[in-house]
Amino acid sequence: MTDRIPARDNPASGPIAHGGNLHEAATRYGIPYAQWLDLSTGINPHGYPVPPLPADVWRRLPDEGDGFAERAARYYGAPDAAHVLPVAGSQAAIRALPALLPRATVGIAPLTYGEYAPAFARAGHEVAPLDVRLDTLPATLTHIAIVNPNNPTAAHIDAARLLHWHAQLRERGGTLLVDEAFADTLPAARAASLAPHTQLDGLVVLRSPGKFFGLAGVRAGFVLGAPALLAALRDRLGAWTVSGPARHAVSAALADAAWQTRMRARLIGESARLAALLQAHGFATCGTPLFAWTDDARAAALHEALAQRGVWSRLFPASLDVPSASVRFGLPGDEAEWVRFEQLLHEAVRALDAARTR
């Protein structure tokens, strides 16, 4: 598929939906904010325990000589710190990078993180739906933006195919942008990371401590790529993009290998529990250790039934390019939330079954 995404399906001119919008849910359903069980994001509910902050991080401007980029390069496997640019969350890079690339046609999967298509469209690029099963890319594509593993479908593309795509795009003067926000948790995803290859021109990798480390609130992320492109992005974003407190928190998380090992094992176990719970109620799922996703025909109705009971999930509505709605669930944060979710899921499914038999 290489047709341009129709303008009416391109959200560049309107608000972009995200998980975590709990105040919106509370207003819409008339349920007080504090009473909701929020499963609408893929953020680790067992976030990294940030150590106490030194007092001077509040007083001093962020210091780019503090080794922050070096720590990120070691953790992500980038060639060196010259290939790493800290930014105020990968969202800042998603908004800014398209304007630095030659205007052309960019391939983006029809169901993926919703910020990419609008960002490229605003910068004057044509946006075309990408068939991720292809080895040989359509000649019409110059750039690709891919989320790997994908959010929300959890589809995973191995490094060999991605590098094959990159080689094709470089011959056209294009760029492969790979968002690896969910790549920290599974060995296969970490092995497929293109971070070690970011010395290559035309390759950009985005990494985020927000998901696995549960530090979304600090608004920090990293762009990995060739130094010339990073310099242009730095000029566009300006100075002090990552605060001193954020640098302190993320540095501690990146260095704590013991916590990382324990947390990966914990998340694998909890994600298996989530998948088993949904499958026990008849929903086939795909997922990562941080979320489960289903495109069951009842997905939209399930989202609505759960919302009426104070459980907020992430709905992906059907569109011209995505024929069926789907829903994503993050992990409950503790045993009480697990018990509550299981009970309310059972009630919601029972209500769906009753409505279907009327």
C-alpha positions in Angstrom: 0.0 0.0 0.0 1.5 3.3 -1.0 -1.6 5.6 -1.4 -1.4 8.7 0.6 -3.3 8.6 3.9 -6.5 10.6 3.2 -6.6 14.0 4.7 -9.8 13.2 6.7 -8.0 10.4 8.4 -4.8 12.4 9.1 -5.1 13.9 12.6 -2.6 16.8 11.8 -5.3 19.4 12.2 -6.9 18.0 15.3 -6.1 16.8 18.8 -4.2 13.5 19.0 -5.5 10.9 21.4 -3.2 9.5 24.1 -3.5 7.2 27.1 -3.4 8.7 30.6 -6.2 11.2 29.9 -7.9 10.3 33.1 -9.5 13.7 33.8 -11.2 13.5 30.4 -12.6 10.1 31.3 -13.7 11.3 34.7 -15.6 14.2 33.1 -17.1 12.0 30.4 -18.4 9.3 32.6 -19.2 11.2 35.8 -16.9 9.1 37.9 -14.6 10.9 40.3 -10.9 10.9 39.3 -9.7 9.1 42.4 -12.0 6.2 41.8 -10.6 5.2 38.4 -8.3 2.3 37.6 -6.1 3.6 34.9 -4.8 1.0 32.5 -4.6 3.3 29.5 -0.8 3.6 29.2 2.0 1.2 28.7 4.1 2.8 31.4 5.6 0.5 34.1 3.4 1.0 37.2 6.5 -0.1 39.3 8.6 2.9 38.4 12.2 3.2 39.2 12.8 4.4 42.9 14.6 7.6 42.2 17.2 8.4 44.9 17.0 11.7 46.8 17.9 14.7 44.7 21.0 16.7 45.7 19.9 20.3 46.5 22.1 21.8 43.8 20.2 20.2 40.9 17.4 22.7 41.7 19.7 25.7 41.7 22.1 24.9 38.8 21.4 25.0 35.1 21.7 21.5 33.5 25.3 20.8 32.7 26.0 19.0 29.4 29.4 18.0 30.8 27.8 15.8 33.4 28.2 12.5 31.5 24.5 12.1 30.8 24.9 11.3 27.1 27.8 8.9 27.9 25.6 7.0 30.3 22.9 6.7 27.7 25.3 5.6 25.1 26.6 2.8 27.3 23.1 1.6 28.3 21.6 1.7 24.8 24.7 0.5 23.0 25.3 3.6 20.8 28.7 4.0 19.3 29.6 6.8 21.7 28.2 9.9 23.3 28.6 11.9 20.1 25.8 9.8 18.6 23.4 10.6 21.5 21.3 13.8 22.1 19.2 14.0 25.3 15.9 15.7 24.7 12.8 16.6 26.7 11.1 13.3 25.9 11.1 11.6 22.5 7.9 13.6 21.8 10.1 16.7 21.3 12.2 14.9 18.7 9.1 13.5 16.9 7.8 17.0 16.5 11.1 18.5 15.4 12.8 15.8 13.2 10.5 15.9 10.2 11.4 19.5 9.4 15.1 18.5 9.2 14.5 15.8 6.5 14.0 16.5 2.8 10.4 16.7 2.0 9.2 13.5 0.5 6.9 10.5 1.1 7.2 8.8 4.4 5.9 5.4 5.2 4.1 4.9 8.5 2.1 1.9 9.7 -1.6 2.6 9.7 -1.9 1.6 13.4 1.0 2.9 15.4 1.9 5.7 17.7 -0.4 8.6 16.6 2.1 11.5 16.7 4.2 10.4 13.7 1.8 11.0 10.8 0.7 14.5 12.0 4.3 15.6 12.6 5.5 14.6 9.1 2.3 16.1 7.5 2.9 19.4 9.3 6.4 19.5 8.0 5.1 19.1 4.4 5.8 15.4 3.8 3.4 13.1 2.1 2.3 10.3 4.5 1.6 6.8 3.1 0.6 3.6 4.9 3.5 1.2 5.3 3.1 -2.6 4.8 5.6 -3.8 7.4 5.7 -7.3 5.8 7.6 -6.0 2.8 11.3 -6.7 2.3 11.6 -4.5 -0.8 10.1 -1.1 -0.2 8.0 0.7 -2.8 10.0 3.1 -4.8 7.7 6.0 -3.8 8.9 5.9 -0.2 11.9 8.1 0.8 11.5 8.0 4.6 10.1 5.5 7.1 9.0 6.1 10.7 8.6 2.7 12.5 7.8 1.9 16.2 9.6 -1.3 17.1 8.1 -3.1 19.0 5.0 -1.4 17.7 2.6 0.5 19.9 -0.1 -0.9 20.2 0.1 -4.1 18.2 3.4 -5.3 19.7 4.5 -6.3 16.2 8.3 -6.8 16.1 10.7 -6.4 13.1 14.2 -7.9 13.3 17.3 -5.9 12.8 18.2 -7.5 9.5 15.0 -6.3 7.8 15.3 -2.9 9.3 18.9 -2.5 8.1 17.8 -3.8 4.7 15.1 -1.0 4.6 17.7 1.5 5.7 20.0 0.6 2.8 17.2 1.0 0.3 16.2 4.4 1.8 19.8 5.7 1.9 20.1 5.0 -1.9 17.2 7.5 -2.3 18.6 10.1 0.1 16.1 9.1 2.7 16.0 8.3 6.4 14.8 5.4 8.6 13.5 6.5 12.0 13.0 3.7 14.5 11.2 4.4 17.8 12.3 1.9 20.4 10.3 3.1 23.3 9.2 -0.4 24.3 12.5 -2.2 23.4 13.9 -2.4 27.0 11.9 -5.3 28.3 12.4 -8.3 26.0 15.7 -9.9 24.9 14.5 -10.2 21.3 13.6 -6.5 21.1 16.9 -5.4 22.7 18.8 -7.7 20.3 17.0 -6.0 17.4 17.9 -2.5 18.5 19.5 -0.4 15.8 21.2 1.8 18.5 24.7 0.1 17.8 24.3 1.2 14.1 23.6 4.8 14.6 26.9 5.9 13.1 25.1 5.3 9.8 23.8 8.3 7.9 20.1 8.2 7.4 19.4 6.2 10.6 17.7 7.7 13.7 16.8 5.8 16.8 14.6 7.2 19.6 14.8 5.8 23.1 12.8 6.7 26.2 13.2 5.9 29.9 9.5 6.7 30.3 8.1 3.2 29.6 10.3 0.6 31.2 11.7 2.7 34.0 8.3 4.3 34.7 9.7 7.8 34.5 7.4 9.4 32.0 6.9 12.4 34.2 10.5 13.5 34.0 10.1 14.2 30.2 13.5 12.9 29.1 14.5 10.9 26.1 17.3 10.3 23.7 17.9 10.7 19.9 20.6 8.4 18.6 22.0 9.2 15.2 24.8 10.8 13.1 26.4 13.8 14.8 25.6 16.2 12.0 21.8 15.5 12.3 22.0 15.7 16.1 23.7 19.1 15.8 20.9 20.4 13.6 18.3 19.0 16.0 20.1 20.6 19.0 20.1 24.0 17.3 16.3 23.6 16.7 15.5 22.6 20.2 17.8 25.0 22.0 19.7 24.7 25.3 18.7 22.9 28.5 16.2 20.6 27.0 16.5 18.1 29.9 16.2 19.5 33.5 18.8 18.8 36.2 16.4 16.7 38.3 15.5 14.6 35.2 19.1 14.0 34.4 19.8 12.9 38.0 16.8 10.5 38.0 17.5 8.9 34.6 21.2 8.6 35.2 20.5 6.6 38.3 18.0 4.3 36.5 20.4 3.7 33.6 23.2 2.6 35.9 21.1 0.3 38.1 21.6 -3.1 36.3 20.3 -5.1 39.3 17.0 -3.3 39.3 16.7 -3.6 35.5 17.2 -7.4 35.7 14.7 -7.8 38.5 12.1 -5.6 36.8 12.3 -7.4 33.5 11.5 -10.7 35.2 8.7 -9.1 37.1 7.1 -7.5 34.0 7.3 -10.7 32.0 5.4 -12.5 34.8 2.8 -9.8 35.2 2.2 -9.4 31.4 1.6 -13.2 31.2 -1.0 -12.8 34.0 -2.7 -10.0 32.1 -2.8 -11.9 28.8 -4.1 -15.0 30.6 -6.9 -13.0 32.3 -8.0 -11.5 29.0 -7.8 -14.8 27.1 -9.8 -16.5 29.9 -12.6 -14.1 28.9 -12.3 -14.9 25.2 -10.0 -12.1 24.0 -6.9 -13.2 21.9 -4.1 -10.8 22.7 -0.7 -9.6 21.5 1.6 -7.7 23.8 4.9 -6.6 25.3 5.8 -7.0 29.0 4.1 -3.6 29.5 0.8 -4.0 27.8 -1.7 -6.4 26.1 -3.7 -5.5 23.0 -6.6 -7.1 21.3 -8.5 -6.3 18.1 -11.4 -8.6 19.0 -14.7 -7.6 17.4 -15.9 -6.6 20.9 -13.0 -4.3 21.6 -14.8 -1.0 21.4 -17.8 -2.4 23.4 -15.4 -3.7 26.0 -13.6 -0.4 26.4 -17.0 1.3 26.9 -18.3 -1.3 29.4 -15.1 -1.0 31.4 -15.2 2.8 31.4 -18.7 2.7 32.7 -17.3 0.8 35.7 -14.3 3.1 36.3 -11.6 1.2 34.3 -9.8 3.3 31.7 -8.2 1.5 28.8 -6.8 2.8 25.5 -9.2 2.6 22.6 -8.0 2.7 19.0 -11.0 3.4 16.9 -11.6 2.0 13.4 -10.7 4.1 10.4 -10.5 3.8 6.6 -7.0 2.4 7.0 -7.7 0.4 10.1 -10.9 -1.5 9.6 -11.5 -2.7 13.2 -11.3 -1.0 16.5 -8.9 -2.4 19.1 -8.0 -1.8 22.8 -4.8 -1.8 24.8 -4.4 -2.6 28.5 -1.5 -1.6 30.7 -0.5 -3.5 33.9 -2.4 -3.0 37.2 -0.1 -1.6 39.9 -0.7 -3.9 42.8 -2.7 -6.9 43.9 -5.7 -4.8 44.9 -5.8 -3.4 41.4 -5.5 -6.9 39.9 -8.4 -8.2 41.9 -10.5 -5.1 41.0 -9.7 -5.4 37.3 -10.5 -9.1 37.2 -13.9 -8.5 38.9 -14.8 -5.6 36.7 -13.7 -7.3 33.5 -15.9 -10.2 34.4 -18.8 -7.9 34.9 -18.2 -6.0 31.7 -17.9 -9.2 29.6 -21.1 -10.6 31.2 -22.9 -7.3 30.3 -21.6 -7.6 26.7 -22.8 -11.2 26.5 -26.2 -10.2 27.9 -26.6 -7.4 25.3 -25.7 -9.7 22.5 -28.4 -12.3 23.4 -31.2 -9.7 23.8 
